[in-house]
Amino acid sequence: MKDRCGAMVLDSGGWHRHRCRRTVWKDGFCHQHHPENVEARRIKREKLWEEKRLATPLFQLERLKGKMQKLEKEVERHRKLLRTVYPLTVKFIKRDPDPGSCFVKMINWETERLIVSNGAVELFPEFSEVELYFGE
């Protein structure tokens, strides 16, 4: 009589345990219950589960929130650089009377308006009303 697999399995009802009825394939186990094959199936199952988890809308939302936070920090860093490092000069496209060259004092990105001054007055033009120049 051939040796039987050494793995303990549950019966069809799931209440009783008994030895697997298959014959030994390698190292005292059948092909299904050999530790190498059991581990390979576990790895495959976990990989499929991870792919399914990554495809869920909730996980994608969390990942996109993280990307948005990084992008918002990058945008804020660039805005600070624009305000502090580069002196901006504006020239008005169509304005009577023309106030001449004005320096940018502040940029309001939400309303898309500038606060500019020519030394005498402060003006609040929209982005579309001026041409921006770096330096003087």
C-alpha positions as CSV (number, residue, x, y, z in Angstrom):
1,M,0.0,0.0,0.0
2,K,1.2,3.5,-0.9
3,D,1.8,6.1,1.8
4,R,-0.8,8.8,2.3
5,C,-0.3,12.5,2.4
6,G,0.5,13.7,5.9
7,A,-1.7,16.9,5.8
8,M,-4.7,17.1,8.1
9,V,-7.8,18.3,6.3
10,L,-11.4,19.1,7.2
11,D,-14.2,16.9,6.0
12,S,-16.9,18.3,3.7
13,G,-19.0,19.5,6.6
14,G,-16.0,21.3,8.1
15,W,-16.4,19.8,11.6
16,H,-14.0,16.8,11.5
17,R,-10.4,16.5,10.7
18,H,-8.7,13.6,9.0
19,R,-5.6,12.8,7.0
20,C,-5.6,13.6,3.3
21,R,-6.5,10.5,1.2
22,R,-4.1,11.2,-1.6
23,T,-0.8,9.4,-2.1
24,V,2.5,11.0,-1.3
25,W,4.1,13.1,-4.1
26,K,7.1,14.6,-2.3
27,D,8.4,14.9,1.2
28,G,5.4,13.1,2.7
29,F,2.7,15.4,1.1
30,C,0.5,15.2,-2.0
31,H,0.9,17.8,-4.7
32,Q,-1.9,20.0,-3.3
33,H,-0.7,20.0,0.3
34,H,3.1,20.2,-0.2
35,P,4.4,23.3,1.7
36,E,6.0,24.8,-1.5
37,N,2.7,24.6,-3.4
38,V,0.7,25.9,-0.4
39,E,3.0,28.9,-0.2
40,A,2.8,29.6,-3.9
41,R,-1.0,29.6,-3.8
42,R,-0.9,31.9,-0.7
43,I,1.4,34.4,-2.5
44,K,-0.8,34.3,-5.7
45,R,-4.0,34.8,-3.6
46,E,-2.5,37.8,-1.7
47,K,-1.3,39.3,-4.9
48,L,-4.8,39.1,-6.4
49,W,-6.3,40.6,-3.2
50,E,-3.8,43.5,-3.2
51,E,-4.6,44.2,-6.9
52,K,-8.3,44.2,-6.0
53,R,-7.7,46.4,-3.0
54,L,-5.7,48.9,-5.0
55,A,-8.5,49.1,-7.6
56,T,-11.2,50.1,-5.0
57,P,-12.5,53.7,-5.3
58,L,-11.7,54.4,-1.7
59,F,-8.0,53.5,-2.0
60,Q,-7.7,55.5,-5.3
61,L,-9.3,58.5,-3.5
62,E,-6.8,58.3,-0.6
63,R,-3.9,58.0,-3.1
64,L,-5.2,61.0,-5.1
65,K,-5.6,63.1,-1.9
66,G,-2.0,62.5,-1.1
67,K,-1.0,63.6,-4.6
68,M,-3.2,66.7,-4.3
69,Q,-1.5,67.6,-1.0
70,K,1.9,67.3,-2.5
71,L,0.9,69.4,-5.5
72,E,-0.7,72.1,-3.3
73,K,2.5,72.3,-1.3
74,E,4.5,72.6,-4.5
75,V,2.2,75.4,-5.8
76,E,2.5,77.3,-2.5
77,R,6.2,77.0,-2.7
78,H,6.2,78.4,-6.2
79,R,3.9,81.2,-5.2
80,K,6.2,82.2,-2.3
81,L,9.2,82.2,-4.7
82,L,7.2,84.4,-7.1
83,R,6.4,86.8,-4.4
84,T,9.8,87.0,-2.7
85,V,12.6,86.1,-5.2
86,Y,11.6,87.8,-8.4
87,P,10.6,91.5,-8.5
88,L,7.8,91.8,-11.0
89,T,7.0,94.9,-13.0
90,V,3.7,95.3,-14.9
91,K,2.7,97.4,-17.8
92,F,-1.0,98.0,-18.4
93,I,-2.3,96.9,-21.8
94,K,-5.2,99.3,-22.2
95,R,-5.7,101.9,-19.5
96,D,-6.4,105.6,-19.6
97,P,-4.6,107.4,-18.0
98,D,-1.6,105.0,-18.1
99,P,0.1,104.9,-14.7
100,G,3.4,103.7,-16.3
101,S,5.4,100.9,-14.9
102,C,4.2,99.5,-11.6
103,F,5.8,97.1,-9.2
104,V,3.8,94.1,-8.0
105,K,3.3,94.2,-4.2
106,M,1.1,91.1,-3.9
107,I,-0.6,88.5,-6.0
108,N,-4.1,87.2,-5.1
109,W,-4.3,83.9,-6.9
110,E,-7.9,83.2,-5.8
111,T,-9.4,86.3,-7.4
112,E,-6.7,86.6,-10.1
113,R,-5.9,90.1,-9.2
114,L,-2.7,92.0,-8.5
115,I,-1.9,94.7,-6.0
116,V,0.5,97.0,-7.8
117,S,2.0,100.4,-7.1
118,N,3.8,103.1,-9.0
119,G,4.9,104.8,-5.8
120,A,2.0,107.2,-5.7
121,V,-1.1,105.0,-6.0
122,E,-2.1,101.4,-5.5
123,L,-4.0,99.6,-8.3
124,F,-5.9,96.3,-8.3
125,P,-5.8,95.0,-12.0
126,E,-6.9,91.6,-13.1
127,F,-4.2,89.3,-14.7
128,S,-5.7,89.9,-18.2
129,E,-5.2,93.8,-17.9
130,V,-1.5,93.7,-17.5
131,E,1.7,92.3,-19.0
132,L,4.2,90.9,-16.4
133,Y,7.9,91.5,-16.6
134,F,10.7,90.1,-14.4
135,G,13.0,92.7,-13.0
136,E,12.7,96.4,-13.8
